[in-house]
């Protein structure tokens, strides 16, 4: 039972440390982004890539394929 209580306490301490770390390291970035937007700065919009051009249509004729007219008999 004592090991279980120790594990639970360690998990709680890890959760608290993770919350503190995220508050210290990630909140300023969000505040900075909000301040920049307030000043009129906005993220750059990236241009959308053009749709790929359609390649040549595949040939439907079986005779046009290499080797299709060969008749090999052994």
DRENTI-701909 format. One record per atom (N, C-alpha, C, O): residue number from 0; residue in three letters; atom name; x negated, y, z negated. Coordinates in steps of 0.1 Angstrom, whole numbers, plus 5000, padded with zeros to 4 digits. Each point is the difference from the previous one (the first is absolute). Layout:
<rs>
<nuza:NUM | tordren:ALA | loza:CA | x:X | y:Y | z:Z>
...
</rs>
This chain:
<rs>
<nuza:0 | tordren:UNK | loza:N | x:4992 | y:4988 | z:5000>
<nuza:0 | tordren:UNK | loza:CA | x:5008 | y:5012 | z:5000>
<nuza:0 | tordren:UNK | loza:C | x:4992 | y:5013 | z:5000>
<nuza:0 | tordren:UNK | loza:O | x:5003 | y:5010 | z:5006>
<nuza:1 | tordren:UNK | loza:N | x:4985 | y:4989 | z:4987>
<nuza:1 | tordren:UNK | loza:CA | x:4992 | y:5012 | z:4999>
<nuza:1 | tordren:UNK | loza:C | x:4994 | y:5003 | z:5014>
<nuza:1 | tordren:UNK | loza:O | x:4998 | y:5012 | z:5003>
<nuza:2 | tordren:UNK | loza:N | x:4998 | y:4978 | z:5005>
<nuza:2 | tordren:UNK | loza:CA | x:4995 | y:5002 | z:5013>
<nuza:2 | tordren:UNK | loza:C | x:5011 | y:5007 | z:5009>
<nuza:2 | tordren:UNK | loza:O | x:4996 | y:5009 | z:5008>
<nuza:3 | tordren:UNK | loza:N | x:5016 | y:4987 | z:4991>
<nuza:3 | tordren:UNK | loza:CA | x:5011 | y:5006 | z:5007>
<nuza:3 | tordren:UNK | loza:C | x:5001 | y:5015 | z:4997>
<nuza:3 | tordren:UNK | loza:O | x:5002 | y:5008 | z:5009>
<nuza:4 | tordren:UNK | loza:N | x:4998 | y:4995 | z:4978>
<nuza:4 | tordren:UNK | loza:CA | x:5001 | y:5014 | z:4996>
<nuza:4 | tordren:UNK | loza:C | x:4989 | y:5008 | z:5005>
<nuza:4 | tordren:UNK | loza:O | x:5001 | y:5012 | z:5004>
<nuza:5 | tordren:UNK | loza:N | x:4987 | y:4982 | z:4996>
<nuza:5 | tordren:UNK | loza:CA | x:4988 | y:5007 | z:5005>
<nuza:5 | tordren:UNK | loza:C | x:5001 | y:5003 | z:5015>
<nuza:5 | tordren:UNK | loza:O | x:4997 | y:5011 | z:5005>
<nuza:6 | tordren:UNK | loza:N | x:5008 | y:4979 | z:5002>
<nuza:6 | tordren:UNK | loza:CA | x:5002 | y:5002 | z:5015>
<nuza:6 | tordren:UNK | loza:C | x:5011 | y:5011 | z:5003>
<nuza:6 | tordren:UNK | loza:O | x:4998 | y:5008 | z:5009>
<nuza:7 | tordren:UNK | loza:N | x:5012 | y:4992 | z:4983>
<nuza:7 | tordren:UNK | loza:CA | x:5011 | y:5010 | z:5002>
<nuza:7 | tordren:UNK | loza:C | x:4995 | y:5014 | z:4997>
<nuza:7 | tordren:UNK | loza:O | x:5003 | y:5009 | z:5007>
<nuza:8 | tordren:UNK | loza:N | x:4989 | y:4992 | z:4982>
<nuza:8 | tordren:UNK | loza:CA | x:4994 | y:5013 | z:4997>
<nuza:8 | tordren:UNK | loza:C | x:4990 | y:5005 | z:5010>
<nuza:8 | tordren:UNK | loza:O | x:5000 | y:5011 | z:5004>
<nuza:9 | tordren:UNK | loza:N | x:4992 | y:4979 | z:5002>
<nuza:9 | tordren:UNK | loza:CA | x:4991 | y:5004 | z:5011>
<nuza:9 | tordren:UNK | loza:C | x:5007 | y:5005 | z:5012>
<nuza:9 | tordren:UNK | loza:O | x:4996 | y:5009 | z:5007>
<nuza:10 | tordren:UNK | loza:N | x:5016 | y:4984 | z:4996>
<nuza:10 | tordren:UNK | loza:CA | x:5008 | y:5004 | z:5012>
<nuza:10 | tordren:UNK | loza:C | x:5005 | y:5014 | z:4998>
<nuza:10 | tordren:UNK | loza:O | x:5001 | y:5008 | z:5009>
<nuza:11 | tordren:UNK | loza:N | x:5004 | y:4995 | z:4979>
<nuza:11 | tordren:UNK | loza:CA | x:5006 | y:5013 | z:4997>
<nuza:11 | tordren:UNK | loza:C | x:4989 | y:5011 | z:5001>
<nuza:11 | tordren:UNK | loza:O | x:5002 | y:5010 | z:5005>
<nuza:12 | tordren:UNK | loza:N | x:4986 | y:4987 | z:4990>
<nuza:12 | tordren:UNK | loza:CA | x:4989 | y:5009 | z:5001>
<nuza:12 | tordren:UNK | loza:C | x:4996 | y:5003 | z:5014>
<nuza:12 | tordren:UNK | loza:O | x:4997 | y:5011 | z:5004>
<nuza:13 | tordren:UNK | loza:N | x:5003 | y:4978 | z:5004>
<nuza:13 | tordren:UNK | loza:CA | x:4997 | y:5002 | z:5015>
<nuza:13 | tordren:UNK | loza:C | x:5010 | y:5008 | z:5007>
<nuza:13 | tordren:UNK | loza:O | x:4997 | y:5008 | z:5008>
<nuza:14 | tordren:UNK | loza:N | x:5016 | y:4990 | z:4989>
<nuza:14 | tordren:UNK | loza:CA | x:5011 | y:5008 | z:5006>
<nuza:14 | tordren:UNK | loza:C | x:4998 | y:5015 | z:4996>
<nuza:14 | tordren:UNK | loza:O | x:5001 | y:5009 | z:5009>
<nuza:15 | tordren:UNK | loza:N | x:4996 | y:4994 | z:4978>
<nuza:15 | tordren:UNK | loza:CA | x:4998 | y:5014 | z:4996>
<nuza:15 | tordren:UNK | loza:C | x:4988 | y:5006 | z:5007>
<nuza:15 | tordren:UNK | loza:O | x:5000 | y:5011 | z:5004>
<nuza:16 | tordren:UNK | loza:N | x:4989 | y:4981 | z:4997>
<nuza:16 | tordren:UNK | loza:CA | x:4988 | y:5005 | z:5007>
<nuza:16 | tordren:UNK | loza:C | x:5003 | y:5003 | z:5015>
<nuza:16 | tordren:UNK | loza:O | x:4995 | y:5010 | z:5005>
<nuza:17 | tordren:UNK | loza:N | x:5012 | y:4981 | z:5001>
<nuza:17 | tordren:UNK | loza:CA | x:5004 | y:5002 | z:5014>
<nuza:17 | tordren:UNK | loza:C | x:5008 | y:5013 | z:5002>
<nuza:17 | tordren:UNK | loza:O | x:4998 | y:5007 | z:5009>
<nuza:18 | tordren:UNK | loza:N | x:5012 | y:4995 | z:4982>
<nuza:18 | tordren:UNK | loza:CA | x:5009 | y:5012 | z:5001>
<nuza:18 | tordren:UNK | loza:C | x:4991 | y:5012 | z:4998>
<nuza:18 | tordren:UNK | loza:O | x:5002 | y:5010 | z:5007>
<nuza:19 | tordren:UNK | loza:N | x:4989 | y:4990 | z:4983>
<nuza:19 | tordren:UNK | loza:CA | x:4992 | y:5012 | z:4998>
<nuza:19 | tordren:UNK | loza:C | x:4991 | y:5003 | z:5012>
<nuza:19 | tordren:UNK | loza:O | x:4998 | y:5011 | z:5004>
<nuza:20 | tordren:UNK | loza:N | x:4996 | y:4978 | z:5002>
<nuza:20 | tordren:UNK | loza:CA | x:4991 | y:5002 | z:5011>
<nuza:20 | tordren:UNK | loza:C | x:5008 | y:5006 | z:5012>
<nuza:20 | tordren:UNK | loza:O | x:4995 | y:5009 | z:5007>
<nuza:21 | tordren:UNK | loza:N | x:5017 | y:4986 | z:4996>
<nuza:21 | tordren:UNK | loza:CA | x:5008 | y:5005 | z:5011>
<nuza:21 | tordren:UNK | loza:C | x:5004 | y:5014 | z:4998>
<nuza:21 | tordren:UNK | loza:O | x:5000 | y:5008 | z:5009>
<nuza:22 | tordren:UNK | loza:N | x:5003 | y:4996 | z:4978>
<nuza:22 | tordren:UNK | loza:CA | x:5004 | y:5013 | z:4997>
<nuza:22 | tordren:UNK | loza:C | x:4988 | y:5010 | z:5002>
<nuza:22 | tordren:UNK | loza:O | x:5002 | y:5011 | z:5006>
<nuza:23 | tordren:UNK | loza:N | x:4986 | y:4985 | z:4990>
<nuza:23 | tordren:UNK | loza:CA | x:4989 | y:5009 | z:5001>
<nuza:23 | tordren:UNK | loza:C | x:4995 | y:5001 | z:5015>
<nuza:23 | tordren:UNK | loza:O | x:4996 | y:5010 | z:5004>
<nuza:24 | tordren:UNK | loza:N | x:5004 | y:4979 | z:5003>
<nuza:24 | tordren:UNK | loza:CA | x:4994 | y:4999 | z:5013>
<nuza:24 | tordren:UNK | loza:C | x:5009 | y:5003 | z:5012>
<nuza:24 | tordren:UNK | loza:O | x:4996 | y:5005 | z:5011>
<nuza:25 | tordren:UNK | loza:N | x:5017 | y:4992 | z:4988>
<nuza:25 | tordren:UNK | loza:CA | x:5009 | y:5002 | z:5011>
<nuza:25 | tordren:UNK | loza:C | x:5009 | y:5012 | z:4999>
<nuza:25 | tordren:UNK | loza:O | x:5005 | y:5004 | z:5011>
<nuza:26 | tordren:UNK | loza:N | x:4998 | y:5001 | z:4978>
<nuza:26 | tordren:UNK | loza:CA | x:5009 | y:5011 | z:4998>
<nuza:26 | tordren:UNK | loza:C | x:4994 | y:5013 | z:5006>
<nuza:26 | tordren:UNK | loza:O | x:5007 | y:5007 | z:5006>
<nuza:27 | tordren:UNK | loza:N | x:4980 | y:4996 | z:4992>
<nuza:27 | tordren:UNK | loza:CA | x:4995 | y:5012 | z:5005>
<nuza:27 | tordren:UNK | loza:C | x:5001 | y:5001 | z:5016>
<nuza:27 | tordren:UNK | loza:O | x:5002 | y:5010 | z:5005>
<nuza:28 | tordren:UNK | loza:N | x:4996 | y:4978 | z:5001>
<nuza:28 | tordren:UNK | loza:CA | x:5001 | y:5000 | z:5015>
<nuza:28 | tordren:UNK | loza:C | x:5014 | y:5004 | z:5004>
<nuza:28 | tordren:UNK | loza:O | x:5002 | y:5007 | z:5010>
<nuza:29 | tordren:UNK | loza:N | x:5008 | y:4988 | z:4983>
<nuza:29 | tordren:UNK | loza:CA | x:5014 | y:5003 | z:5004>
<nuza:29 | tordren:UNK | loza:C | x:5003 | y:5015 | z:4997>
<nuza:29 | tordren:UNK | loza:O | x:5007 | y:5007 | z:5008>
<nuza:30 | tordren:UNK | loza:N | x:4987 | y:4998 | z:4981>
<nuza:30 | tordren:UNK | loza:CA | x:5002 | y:5014 | z:4997>
<nuza:30 | tordren:UNK | loza:C | x:4993 | y:5009 | z:5010>
<nuza:30 | tordren:UNK | loza:O | x:5005 | y:5011 | z:5004>
<nuza:31 | tordren:UNK | loza:N | x:4983 | y:4985 | z:5000>
<nuza:31 | tordren:UNK | loza:CA | x:4993 | y:5007 | z:5010>
<nuza:31 | tordren:UNK | loza:C | x:5008 | y:5001 | z:5014>
<nuza:31 | tordren:UNK | loza:O | x:5001 | y:5010 | z:5006>
<nuza:32 | tordren:UNK | loza:N | x:5004 | y:4979 | z:4998>
<nuza:32 | tordren:UNK | loza:CA | x:5008 | y:4999 | z:5012>
<nuza:32 | tordren:UNK | loza:C | x:5012 | y:5009 | z:4999>
<nuza:32 | tordren:UNK | loza:O | x:5004 | y:5007 | z:5010>
<nuza:33 | tordren:UNK | loza:N | x:5003 | y:4993 | z:4979>
<nuza:33 | tordren:UNK | loza:CA | x:5012 | y:5009 | z:4998>
<nuza:33 | tordren:UNK | loza:C | x:4996 | y:5015 | z:5000>
<nuza:33 | tordren:UNK | loza:O | x:5007 | y:5008 | z:5006>
<nuza:34 | tordren:UNK | loza:N | x:4981 | y:4995 | z:4988>
<nuza:34 | tordren:UNK | loza:CA | x:4996 | y:5014 | z:5001>
<nuza:34 | tordren:UNK | loza:C | x:4996 | y:5004 | z:5014>
<nuza:34 | tordren:UNK | loza:O | x:5002 | y:5011 | z:5003>
<nuza:35 | tordren:UNK | loza:N | x:4992 | y:4980 | z:5004>
<nuza:35 | tordren:UNK | loza:CA | x:4996 | y:5003 | z:5014>
<nuza:35 | tordren:UNK | loza:C | x:5013 | y:5003 | z:5009>
<nuza:35 | tordren:UNK | loza:O | x:5000 | y:5009 | z:5008>
<nuza:36 | tordren:UNK | loza:N | x:5010 | y:4983 | z:4990>
<nuza:36 | tordren:UNK | loza:CA | x:5013 | y:5001 | z:5007>
<nuza:36 | tordren:UNK | loza:C | x:5006 | y:5014 | z:4996>
<nuza:36 | tordren:UNK | loza:O | x:5006 | y:5006 | z:5009>
<nuza:37 | tordren:UNK | loza:N | x:4993 | y:4998 | z:4979>
<nuza:37 | tordren:UNK | loza:CA | x:5006 | y:5012 | z:4995>
<nuza:37 | tordren:UNK | loza:C | x:4993 | y:5012 | z:5007>
<nuza:37 | tordren:UNK | loza:O | x:5006 | y:5010 | z:5002>
<nuza:38 | tordren:UNK | loza:N | x:4981 | y:4988 | z:5001>
<nuza:38 | tordren:UNK | loza:CA | x:4992 | y:5011 | z:5006>
<nuza:38 | tordren:UNK | loza:C | x:5003 | y:5000 | z:5016>
<nuza:38 | tordren:UNK | loza:O | x:4995 | y:5009 | z:5006>
<nuza:39 | tordren:UNK | loza:N | x:5012 | y:4982 | z:4999>
<nuza:39 | tordren:UNK | loza:CA | x:5003 | y:5000 | z:5014>
<nuza:39 | tordren:UNK | loza:C | x:4992 | y:4989 | z:5008>
<nuza:39 | tordren:UNK | loza:O | x:5001 | y:4999 | z:5012>
<nuza:40 | tordren:UNK | loza:N | x:4990 | y:4994 | z:4981>
<nuza:40 | tordren:UNK | loza:CA | x:4993 | y:4989 | z:5007>
<nuza:40 | tordren:UNK | loza:C | x:5008 | y:4988 | z:5001>
<nuza:40 | tordren:UNK | loza:O | x:5008 | y:4997 | z:4991>
<nuza:41 | tordren:UNK | loza:N | x:4991 | y:4996 | z:5020>
<nuza:41 | tordren:UNK | loza:CA | x:5008 | y:4988 | z:5002>
<nuza:41 | tordren:UNK | loza:C | x:4990 | y:4989 | z:5006>
<nuza:41 | tordren:UNK | loza:O | x:4991 | y:5004 | z:5007>
<nuza:42 | tordren:UNK | loza:N | x:5012 | y:4984 | z:4991>
<nuza:42 | tordren:UNK | loza:CA | x:4992 | y:4989 | z:5007>
<nuza:42 | tordren:UNK | loza:C | x:5001 | y:5002 | z:5015>
<nuza:42 | tordren:UNK | loza:O | x:5010 | y:5003 | z:5005>
<nuza:43 | tordren:UNK | loza:N | x:4979 | y:4993 | z:5002>
<nuza:43 | tordren:UNK | loza:CA | x:5000 | y:5001 | z:5014>
<nuza:43 | tordren:UNK | loza:C | x:5009 | y:4988 | z:5006>
<nuza:43 | tordren:UNK | loza:O | x:5000 | y:4989 | z:4994>
<nuza:44 | tordren:UNK | loza:N | x:5007 | y:5014 | z:5016>
<nuza:44 | tordren:UNK | loza:CA | x:5008 | y:4990 | z:5006>
<nuza:44 | tordren:UNK | loza:C | x:4991 | y:4993 | z:5011>
<nuza:44 | tordren:UNK | loza:O | x:4994 | y:5007 | z:5008>
<nuza:45 | tordren:UNK | loza:N | x:5006 | y:4980 | z:4992>
<nuza:45 | tordren:UNK | loza:CA | x:4992 | y:4993 | z:5010>
<nuza:45 | tordren:UNK | loza:C | x:5007 | y:4998 | z:5012>
<nuza:45 | tordren:UNK | loza:O | x:5012 | y:4996 | z:5000>
<nuza:46 | tordren:UNK | loza:N | x:4982 | y:5005 | z:5012>
<nuza:46 | tordren:UNK | loza:CA | x:5008 | y:4998 | z:5012>
<nuza:46 | tordren:UNK | loza:C | x:5002 | y:4985 | z:5002>
<nuza:46 | tordren:UNK | loza:O | x:4992 | y:4991 | z:4996>
<nuza:47 | tordren:UNK | loza:N | x:5020 | y:5006 | z:5009>
<nuza:47 | tordren:UNK | loza:CA | x:5004 | y:4986 | z:5002>
<nuza:47 | tordren:UNK | loza:C | x:4993 | y:4995 | z:5013>
<nuza:47 | tordren:UNK | loza:O | x:5000 | y:5008 | z:5010>
<nuza:48 | tordren:UNK | loza:N | x:4994 | y:4980 | z:4990>
<nuza:48 | tordren:UNK | loza:CA | x:4994 | y:4995 | z:5012>
<nuza:48 | tordren:UNK | loza:C | x:5010 | y:4998 | z:5011>
<nuza:48 | tordren:UNK | loza:O | x:5012 | y:4996 | z:4997>
<nuza:49 | tordren:UNK | loza:N | x:4984 | y:5006 | z:5015>
<nuza:49 | tordren:UNK | loza:CA | x:5009 | y:4997 | z:5011>
<nuza:49 | tordren:UNK | loza:C | x:5002 | y:4985 | z:5002>
<nuza:49 | tordren:UNK | loza:O | x:4992 | y:4992 | z:4996>
<nuza:50 | tordren:UNK | loza:N | x:5020 | y:5005 | z:5009>
<nuza:50 | tordren:UNK | loza:CA | x:5004 | y:4986 | z:5002>
<nuza:50 | tordren:UNK | loza:C | x:4990 | y:4994 | z:5011>
<nuza:50 | tordren:UNK | loza:O | x:4997 | y:5007 | z:5009>
<nuza:51 | tordren:UNK | loza:N | x:4999 | y:4981 | z:4989>
<nuza:51 | tordren:UNK | loza:CA | x:4991 | y:4994 | z:5009>
<nuza:51 | tordren:UNK | loza:C | x:5006 | y:4999 | z:5014>
<nuza:51 | tordren:UNK | loza:O | x:5012 | y:4996 | z:5001>
<nuza:52 | tordren:UNK | loza:N | x:4980 | y:5006 | z:5009>
<nuza:52 | tordren:UNK | loza:CA | x:5005 | y:4999 | z:5014>
<nuza:52 | tordren:UNK | loza:C | x:5003 | y:4985 | z:5003>
<nuza:52 | tordren:UNK | loza:O | x:4992 | y:4991 | z:4996>
<nuza:53 | tordren:UNK | loza:N | x:5019 | y:5007 | z:5012>
<nuza:53 | tordren:UNK | loza:CA | x:5003 | y:4987 | z:5004>
<nuza:53 | tordren:UNK | loza:C | x:4990 | y:4995 | z:5010>
<nuza:53 | tordren:UNK | loza:O | x:4996 | y:5007 | z:5009>
<nuza:54 | tordren:UNK | loza:N | x:4999 | y:4981 | z:4989>
<nuza:54 | tordren:UNK | loza:CA | x:4990 | y:4994 | z:5009>
<nuza:54 | tordren:UNK | loza:C | x:5007 | y:4995 | z:5012>
<nuza:54 | tordren:UNK | loza:O | x:5012 | y:5001 | z:5002>
<nuza:55 | tordren:UNK | loza:N | x:4980 | y:4993 | z:5007>
<nuza:55 | tordren:UNK | loza:CA | x:5006 | y:4995 | z:5013>
<nuza:55 | tordren:UNK | loza:C | x:5009 | y:4988 | z:4997>
<nuza:55 | tordren:UNK | loza:O | x:4998 | y:4993 | z:4990>
<nuza:56 | tordren:UNK | loza:N | x:5012 | y:5007 | z:5017>
<nuza:56 | tordren:UNK | loza:CA | x:5010 | y:4989 | z:4999>
<nuza:56 | tordren:UNK | loza:C | x:4994 | y:4986 | z:5003>
<nuza:56 | tordren:UNK | loza:O | x:4993 | y:5000 | z:5010>
<nuza:57 | tordren:UNK | loza:N | x:5010 | y:4990 | z:4983>
<nuza:57 | tordren:UNK | loza:CA | x:4994 | y:4987 | z:5003>
<nuza:57 | tordren:UNK | loza:C | x:5006 | y:4995 | z:5013>
<nuza:57 | tordren:UNK | loza:O | x:5012 | y:5002 | z:5003>
<nuza:58 | tordren:UNK | loza:N | x:4980 | y:4991 | z:5005>
<nuza:58 | tordren:UNK | loza:CA | x:5005 | y:4995 | z:5012>
<nuza:58 | tordren:UNK | loza:C | x:5009 | y:4988 | z:4998>
<nuza:58 | tordren:UNK | loza:O | x:4996 | y:4991 | z:4992>
<nuza:59 | tordren:UNK | loza:N | x:5015 | y:5009 | z:5014>
<nuza:59 | tordren:UNK | loza:CA | x:5010 | y:4989 | z:4998>
<nuza:59 | tordren:UNK | loza:C | x:4997 | y:4988 | z:5009>
<nuza:59 | tordren:UNK | loza:O | x:5005 | y:4989 | z:4996>
<nuza:60 | tordren:UNK | loza:N | x:4989 | y:5013 | z:5015>
<nuza:60 | tordren:UNK | loza:CA | x:4997 | y:4989 | z:5009>
<nuza:60 | tordren:UNK | loza:C | x:4990 | y:4990 | z:4995>
<nuza:60 | tordren:UNK | loza:O | x:4989 | y:5004 | z:4996>
<nuza:61 | tordren:UNK | loza:N | x:5015 | y:4983 | z:5003>
<nuza:61 | tordren:UNK | loza:CA | x:4990 | y:4990 | z:4995>
<nuza:61 | tordren:UNK | loza:C | x:4989 | y:4998 | z:5010>
<nuza:61 | tordren:UNK | loza:O | x:4989 | y:4996 | z:4996>
<nuza:62 | tordren:UNK | loza:N | x:5013 | y:5007 | z:5016>
<nuza:62 | tordren:UNK | loza:CA | x:4989 | y:4998 | z:5010>
<nuza:62 | tordren:UNK | loza:C | x:4989 | y:5011 | z:4999>
<nuza:62 | tordren:UNK | loza:O | x:4989 | y:4998 | z:5005>
<nuza:63 | tordren:UNK | loza:N | x:5014 | y:5012 | z:4988>
<nuza:63 | tordren:UNK | loza:CA | x:4990 | y:5011 | z:4998>
<nuza:63 | tordren:UNK | loza:C | x:4990 | y:4997 | z:4989>
<nuza:63 | tordren:UNK | loza:O | x:4990 | y:5006 | z:4999>
<nuza:64 | tordren:UNK | loza:N | x:5013 | y:4984 | z:4993>
<nuza:64 | tordren:UNK | loza:CA | x:4991 | y:4996 | z:4989>
<nuza:64 | tordren:UNK | loza:C | x:4988 | y:4992 | z:5005>
<nuza:64 | tordren:UNK | loza:O | x:5002 | y:4991 | z:5009>
<nuza:65 | tordren:UNK | loza:N | x:4986 | y:5012 | z:4987>
<nuza:65 | tordren:UNK | loza:CA | x:4989 | y:4992 | z:5005>
<nuza:65 | tordren:UNK | loza:C | x:5001 | y:4986 | z:4996>
<nuza:65 | tordren:UNK | loza:O | x:5004 | y:4996 | z:4989>
<nuza:66 | tordren:UNK | loza:N | x:4993 | y:4995 | z:5021>
<nuza:66 | tordren:UNK | loza:CA | x:5001 | y:4986 | z:4997>
<nuza:66 | tordren:UNK | loza:C | x:5013 | y:4994 | z:5002>
<nuza:66 | tordren:UNK | loza:O | x:5002 | y:4987 | z:4998>
<nuza:67 | tordren:UNK | loza:N | x:5009 | y:5021 | z:5004>
<nuza:67 | tordren:UNK | loza:CA | x:5013 | y:4994 | z:5001>
<nuza:67 | tordren:UNK | loza:C | x:5003 | y:4992 | z:5013>
<nuza:67 | tordren:UNK | loza:O | x:5009 | y:4992 | z:5000>
<nuza:68 | tordren:UNK | loza:N | x:4983 | y:5011 | z:5010>
<nuza:68 | tordren:UNK | loza:CA | x:5002 | y:4993 | z:5013>
<nuza:68 | tordren:UNK | loza:C | x:4991 | y:4988 | z:5001>
<nuza:68 | tordren:UNK | loza:O | x:5000 | y:4993 | z:5010>
<nuza:69 | tordren:UNK | loza:N | x:4992 | y:5004 | z:4980>
<nuza:69 | tordren:UNK | loza:CA | x:4991 | y:4988 | z:5001>
<nuza:69 | tordren:UNK | loza:C | x:5008 | y:4987 | z:4997>
<nuza:69 | tordren:UNK | loza:O | x:5008 | y:5000 | z:4991>
<nuza:70 | tordren:UNK | loza:N | x:4989 | y:4990 | z:5017>
<nuza:70 | tordren:UNK | loza:CA | x:5007 | y:4987 | z:4997>
<nuza:70 | tordren:UNK | loza:C | x:4988 | y:4990 | z:4999>
<nuza:70 | tordren:UNK | loza:O | x:4994 | y:4996 | z:5010>
<nuza:71 | tordren:UNK | loza:N | x:5003 | y:5001 | z:4977>
<nuza:71 | tordren:UNK | loza:CA | x:4989 | y:4991 | z:4997>
<nuza:71 | tordren:UNK | loza:C | x:5005 | y:4986 | z:4998>
<nuza:71 | tordren:UNK | loza:O | x:5009 | y:4998 | z:4991>
<nuza:72 | tordren:UNK | loza:N | x:4986 | y:4992 | z:5016>
<nuza:72 | tordren:UNK | loza:CA | x:5004 | y:4986 | z:4998>
<nuza:72 | tordren:UNK | loza:C | x:4988 | y:4992 | z:4998>
<nuza:72 | tordren:UNK | loza:O | x:4990 | y:5002 | z:5007>
<nuza:73 | tordren:UNK | loza:N | x:5011 | y:4989 | z:4984>
<nuza:73 | tordren:UNK | loza:CA | x:4988 | y:4991 | z:4997>
<nuza:73 | tordren:UNK | loza:C | x:5004 | y:4986 | z:5003>
<nuza:73 | tordren:UNK | loza:O | x:4992 | y:4991 | z:4999>
</rs>
